[in-house]
């Protein structure tokens, strides 16, 4: 039974996209508010599974990547904030406000798991995630107010920091501590990858279950899709100028923004209806991320199979 479960988990990493699509279809048929409200638990689990696959020494090596890390933290804000403003222009009201919140959101927590599954540098992605949340918490509220013409209300930065501590810091430190104490977990990367894939599918289910509770769903979907398309501009720029070994990691870290942080910013600044854009963007973003992960894994497998 254990052997069958292990084979199933290892196989799950290779069918991430079908799993995500199935989760999305299930959310349309039988949505669950309970799962939607507990998405942070799945994100924390994803960080834990990712941390268990990282040797603590890999994080120490980030000191040699300070320039790249700073670029991955700061570049998305420099580029995505004006792109979010552009994406908001065809819309008005709460939908336009919701798009602005996407531009000042931090890197998506799930992006770290996808980087791991796709064969990128998980430690660098974790470092970028940490710095990104700090910048979003400090610079996001004033930037959002500026973009909205001073129309946003006060934003509870403390809530964002507390969420980050519970969703990222606690499971990250726990996972690294367990990995340091049990080095043989390095041989269970396939199983951990499978757990991460299943968790991403659960996130898709939760995101779609919670999308569209308020606001204009059709317009919000168009706005979220437009922002996602425009996000490919800085991703393409990164791929063009970054070292080959950092292109994949940067693509996920820059292109995928945290829809839960965006929803919190939008809701606190403009009201619940503005958070609808972040909800539908989250679904689209997770599906695109899952598709990218699957394609990259398949390409890596083909390359490996052709090696002598």
C-alpha positions in Angstrom: 0.0 0.0 0.0 2.8 2.4 0.9 4.6 1.6 -2.3 1.5 2.3 -4.4 1.0 5.6 -2.6 4.7 6.6 -3.2 4.4 5.7 -6.9 1.2 7.8 -7.1 2.8 10.8 -5.5 5.8 10.6 -7.8 3.5 10.3 -10.8 1.4 13.3 -9.6 4.3 15.7 -10.4 4.1 14.7 -14.1 0.3 15.3 -14.3 0.1 18.6 -12.6 -1.8 20.3 -15.3 -4.5 17.6 -15.6 -4.8 17.7 -11.8 -5.2 21.5 -11.8 -7.8 21.4 -14.6 -9.7 18.6 -12.8 -9.7 20.7 -9.6 -11.0 23.7 -11.5 -13.8 21.7 -13.0 -14.7 20.3 -9.6 -14.8 23.8 -8.2 -17.3 24.8 -10.9 -19.5 21.8 -10.2 -19.2 21.6 -6.4 -17.5 24.7 -4.9 -16.5 24.8 -1.3 -16.4 28.0 0.8 -14.7 26.0 3.6 -11.8 25.2 1.3 -11.7 28.7 -0.2 -11.4 30.2 3.3 -8.6 27.9 4.2 -6.3 28.5 1.2 -3.6 29.7 3.5 -3.3 26.3 5.0 -2.6 24.8 1.6 0.0 27.5 0.9 1.7 26.8 4.2 1.7 23.1 3.3 3.3 23.9 0.0 6.0 25.9 1.6 6.6 23.0 4.0 6.9 20.4 1.3 9.3 22.8 -0.6 11.5 23.4 2.4 11.8 19.7 3.1 13.3 19.3 -0.3 15.9 22.1 0.3 19.2 21.4 2.0 19.9 24.3 4.5 23.2 24.8 2.8 21.5 25.9 -0.4 20.0 28.9 1.4 23.4 29.9 2.7 24.6 30.2 -0.9 22.1 33.0 -1.5 24.8 35.4 -0.2 26.6 34.9 -3.5 23.4 35.9 -5.4 22.6 39.2 -3.8 22.4 41.1 -7.1 20.1 38.6 -8.7 18.0 38.4 -5.5 17.6 42.2 -5.4 16.6 42.2 -9.1 13.9 39.5 -8.5 12.5 41.5 -5.5 12.5 45.0 -6.9 12.1 44.6 -10.7 8.6 43.2 -10.5 7.4 46.3 -8.7 9.2 48.7 -11.0 7.6 47.0 -14.0 4.3 45.5 -12.9 3.0 48.6 -11.1 2.8 50.6 -14.3 1.5 47.6 -16.2 -1.3 47.2 -13.7 -2.2 50.8 -14.3 -2.4 50.2 -18.0 -4.5 47.1 -17.4 -6.9 49.0 -15.3 -7.6 51.7 -18.0 -10.3 49.7 -19.9 -12.3 49.1 -16.7 -13.8 51.3 -14.1 -15.0 51.1 -10.5 -14.1 48.2 -8.3 -12.7 46.2 -11.2 -10.1 48.9 -12.1 -9.2 49.2 -8.4 -8.7 45.4 -8.1 -6.3 45.3 -11.0 -4.2 48.0 -9.3 -3.8 45.8 -6.3 -2.4 43.0 -8.4 0.5 45.3 -9.5 1.6 46.0 -5.9 1.2 42.4 -4.7 4.1 40.2 -3.7 5.4 37.1 -5.4 2.9 34.2 -5.3 3.8 31.7 -2.5 2.8 28.8 -4.8 5.4 30.0 -7.3 8.1 28.6 -5.0 6.6 25.1 -5.3 6.3 25.4 -9.0 9.9 26.5 -9.3 10.9 23.3 -7.4 8.6 21.1 -9.6 10.0 22.7 -12.8 13.6 22.1 -11.7 14.5 25.7 -10.8 16.3 27.1 -7.8 13.9 26.9 -4.9 16.2 28.6 -2.4 16.5 31.7 -4.6 12.7 31.7 -5.1 12.2 31.5 -1.3 14.6 34.4 -0.9 12.8 36.5 -3.5 9.4 35.7 -2.0 10.6 36.9 1.4 11.9 40.2 0.1 8.9 40.7 -2.1 6.5 40.4 0.8 8.5 43.0 2.7 8.4 45.4 -0.2 4.7 44.8 -0.8 3.9 45.4 2.8 5.9 48.7 3.0 5.5 50.1 -0.5 2.2 48.6 -1.6 -0.2 50.7 0.4 1.3 54.1 -0.6 1.7 53.0 -4.2 -1.9 51.8 -4.3 -3.1 55.1 -2.9 -1.0 57.0 -5.5 -2.3 54.9 -8.4 -5.9 55.3 -7.2 -5.5 59.1 -7.0 -5.4 59.1 -3.2 -8.7 57.3 -3.0 -7.7 54.3 -1.0 -8.3 54.0 2.7 -5.9 52.8 5.4 -4.4 49.3 4.8 -3.6 47.0 7.7 0.1 46.3 7.0 0.3 44.3 10.2 -2.2 41.7 8.9 -0.1 41.1 5.8 3.1 40.6 7.9 1.3 38.3 10.3 -0.1 36.3 7.3 3.4 36.0 5.9 4.8 34.8 9.2 2.2 32.0 9.4 2.1 31.0 5.8 5.8 31.2 4.9 8.2 31.7 7.8 6.8 29.1 10.2 6.5 26.2 7.7 9.8 27.3 6.1 11.8 27.1 9.3 10.0 23.9 10.3 10.8 22.3 7.0 14.4 23.3 7.0 14.9 22.1 10.6 13.4 18.7 9.8 15.5 18.4 6.6 18.6 19.3 8.6 17.7 16.6 11.2 16.7 14.0 8.6 19.1 14.4 5.6 17.7 11.2 4.0 14.7 13.3 3.0 16.9 14.3 0.1 16.0 10.9 -1.4 12.3 11.6 -1.2 12.2 14.6 -3.7 9.8 12.7 -6.0 7.3 12.1 -3.2 7.6 15.7 -2.0 7.1 16.9 -5.5 4.0 14.9 -5.7 2.6 16.4 -2.5 3.4 19.8 -3.9 1.5 19.0 -7.1 -1.5 17.8 -5.2 -1.4 21.0 -3.1 -1.3 23.2 -6.1 -4.4 21.5 -7.4 -6.1 22.1 -4.1 -5.2 25.7 -4.4 -6.8 25.9 -7.8 -10.0 24.4 -6.3 -10.0 26.8 -3.4 -9.3 29.9 -5.6 -12.1 29.1 -8.0 -14.4 28.2 -5.2 -13.8 31.6 -3.7 -13.8 33.7 -6.9 -16.8 35.9 -7.9 -18.5 36.2 -4.5 -18.7 39.9 -5.1 -18.4 42.3 -8.0 -18.7 41.9 -11.8 -17.2 38.4 -12.5 -17.0 38.8 -16.3 -15.2 42.1 -16.2 -13.0 40.9 -13.4 -12.0 37.8 -15.4 -11.1 40.1 -18.4 -9.1 42.4 -16.1 -7.3 39.5 -14.4 -6.5 37.9 -17.8 -5.2 41.2 -19.2 -2.9 41.7 -16.3 -1.6 38.2 -16.6 -0.9 38.7 -20.3 0.9 42.0 -19.6 3.0 40.2 -16.9 4.7 38.3 -19.7 6.6 41.5 -20.7 8.9 41.6 -17.6 9.2 37.8 -17.7 10.4 38.0 -21.3 12.8 40.8 -20.4 14.2 38.7 -17.6 14.6 35.6 -19.8 16.5 37.7 -22.3 19.0 39.2 -19.9 19.3 36.7 -17.0 21.9 33.9 -16.8 20.6 30.7 -18.2 20.5 29.0 -14.8 18.2 31.7 -13.4 15.8 32.2 -16.2 13.2 29.6 -15.1 13.3 30.7 -11.5 12.9 34.4 -12.4 10.1 33.7 -14.8 7.9 32.2 -12.1 8.9 34.6 -9.4 8.3 37.7 -11.5 5.2 36.5 -13.5 3.1 35.0 -10.7 1.7 37.5 -8.1 0.1 36.6 -4.8 -3.6 36.8 -5.3 -4.4 36.5 -1.6 -2.2 39.5 -0.8 -3.8 41.4 -3.7 -7.3 40.5 -2.5 -6.4 41.7 1.0 -5.0 45.0 -0.3 -7.9 45.6 -2.6 -10.5 44.7 0.0 -9.0 46.9 2.7 -8.4 49.8 0.3 -11.5 49.8 -1.9 -14.0 47.3 -0.4 -14.8 43.6 -0.9 -16.0 44.0 -4.5 -12.5 45.0 -5.6 -11.1 41.7 -4.4 -13.0 39.7 -7.1 -10.3 40.5 -9.7 -7.6 38.9 -7.5 -9.8 35.8 -7.0 -10.2 35.1 -10.7 -6.7 36.1 -11.4 -5.6 33.6 -8.9 -7.3 30.8 -10.8 -5.9 31.9 -14.1 -2.4 32.4 -12.7 -2.3 29.0 -11.0 -3.5 27.2 -14.2 -0.9 29.0 -16.3 1.7 28.2 -13.7 0.7 24.6 -13.6 0.8 24.4 -17.4 4.3 26.0 -17.5 5.5 23.7 -14.9 4.3 20.6 -16.8 5.9 21.8 -20.0 9.2 22.5 -18.4 9.2 19.1 -16.7 8.4 17.3 -19.9 11.2 19.2 -21.7 13.7 18.3 -19.0 12.6 14.7 -19.2 13.2 14.7 -23.0 16.6 16.2 -22.7 17.5 13.7 -20.0 16.3 10.8 -22.1 18.6 11.9 -25.1 21.7 12.1 -23.0 24.2 9.3 -23.6 
